Amino acid sequence: MKKIHLLYIVPLVLLAACKPNIDEFAPSKGNADFSSFVAVGDSWTSGFADGSLYISGQEYSFPNIMNGQFKKAGGGDFLQPLMLDEYGIGLATGIPKPKLEMGFHPDCKGVVGLVPAYADVPVNMDNLNPLNTGIHYDNISTPGLKTFYMGVPGMNQLNPYYKRFASEGAATMNDEIPLAAPTFFSLWLGSYDALAYAIAGGADPMNPVTTKEVFAGSLQQTLAALTATGAKGVMANIPDVTDFPFFHTIPYNALPLDQASADALNAGYAQVNAIIKGLGRTDTIHFKSGANAVIIADATLPWGFRQVKPTEFLLLSLPQDSLKCAGWGSQKPIPGQYVLDEAEIAITKNAVDEYNSQINLLIKDLPDVALVNMYTIMKEITETGLVFNHVNINARFVTGNFYSTDGLNPTPLGSAVIAHYFIKTINASFQANIPQVIVSEFPAVKLP
C-alpha cells in the first residue's frame, strides 16, 4: 500500500530582519493559463454520487476541487449548473429517485442491517428545470455521458441533465465548449462507453460497448473543440470499470444453506443433473451446507440456467430481498441483467483496453495535452490501496473511502484523490506549482 504524505512548509519568523527565500513554494501557473478552466466528462466530472446528482456532490466534483487550487495561481471562477438541494435526482432506475444514504433498515426477514437506501424524501422535480440559458457553464458534463453523445444534435431533448444548462447557441454538447472560451481544460470521457454495458449485465440492447472507431472519432471531435483556440489541458484514460465495487460487493456464493435445505435443492435439480451428465458434461448443479454459488440464467444452455462461476460478478443492483425471500439464486435463476458473466467481463475489459490505446494515439502529437494515467492509479487503489495522511483509501464498498454508496461514483474524498493526481500531472507537464489538495480534509461515506 502506497503511503502519500503531503508536507507543507511553514516559514519561520526570525528575529533577524532577513526573510527566508520561499519563492520556490509560491503558487505558479507555469506555462498554463487557468483563467478559464473548462471540464468535460461524465458522472465523475459532474459530481454525481450516491446514485444522484445533488448540490454538495457537485461542489465536491474533482474539477471544482481543482479549480479551488488553480485560483491560488491566478485561476478564475468555475461555474457549475448546480442542483437545488441536497437530495437531487437519480434516474438509473427509470424513476426519479433522491440520493442514497446509509441507514439501519430491516430486510424481508425482519433482520435490521446498516445498508444504503434511497432517502425518505420526495423528489423535487424542479431540479430538472432549465437554468439561465444566458450563462455558459464551465462544467460541461452529465451523468452517464458517452463519447459520441457530445456530437449528437438535440441532446438537450434527450438528456434531462444536459437540458438544465444547454445554451441557446449550442446544437450539440461540443458546441458548448467554444461558448465557455477555455484557456485550460480537463477531458475525461469514455468510461460509460463500456460501463453502461456492464452495469446492465450486458443484457441491454440499447447499451452495447461503443466501437473503438466511434470512440476515437468522437473524442477527436471533442478534443478539436477544446484545443481550437490554443487551450492547453489534461486528458485522462479509462479505468478498468469492472474493478468498481458495484461488481464485487455481492459474492458469487451468496446463498447460505443448512444441510436440509441443500439436500432438498439437490433433489429438485436431480433431473436436470441427469440430463447434464447424459450429455457428457461435468457442470452439474450441486448444493452443500454453507455458502453456495447461486443459480443464474444462461440462454446458451438448453435448460436455461447454471451456477455462477467464482470469476463472474453479481451486480449491486441485484435485489437482496429476492435472494433472501423469493427463491432467487436457488429455486429461480437470477436474471441476466444482474450478472456479468465471463464473456461479458472480457468484452468490457477489451473495450477499455482498446479505448486507452485510442487515447494514446489521439494525444501523442498534441504536446499541450498531458495524459493523466487514471487506469494505473485506479488499479493501485483496487489492488493495494493508498494512504493519504493516515487515511486509508481502497475500493471496498462504503468502507474503502473512495466510492460512494452506489458503488460506482466517488465520495468527496475520492474526488479529492482524483484532483490530486490531475494536479500532479499538471504541475509536471506545464512547469506549474499548483498547491496540492489536502485529501484527508474531505469527507467519505456518511454513517448514521
Buried (B, 14 or more C-beta within 10 A) or exposed (E): EEEBEEEEEEEEEEEEEEEEEEEEEEBBBBEBBBBBBBBBBBBBBBBBBBBBBBBBBBBBBBBBBBBBBBBBBEBBEBBBBBBBBBBBBBBBEEEBBBBBBBBEEEBEEEEEEEBBEBBEEEBBEEBBEEEEBEEBBBBBBBBBBBBBBBBBEEBBEEBBBBBBBBBEEBBBBBBBBBBBEBBBBBBBBBBBBBBBBBBBBBBEEEBBBBEBEEBBBBBBBBBEBBBEEEBBBBBBBBBBBBBBBBBBBBBBBBBEBEEEBBBBBBEEBEEBBEEBEEEEEEEBBEBEEEEBBBBBBBEEEEEEBBBBEEEBBBBBBBEBEBBBEEEBBBEEBBBBBBBBBEEBBEBBBEBBBBBBEBBEEBBEEBEBBBBBBBBEBBBBBBEEBBBBEEBBBBBBBBEBBBBBBBBBBBBBBBBBBBBBBBBBBBBEBBEBBBBBBEBBEBEBBEEE
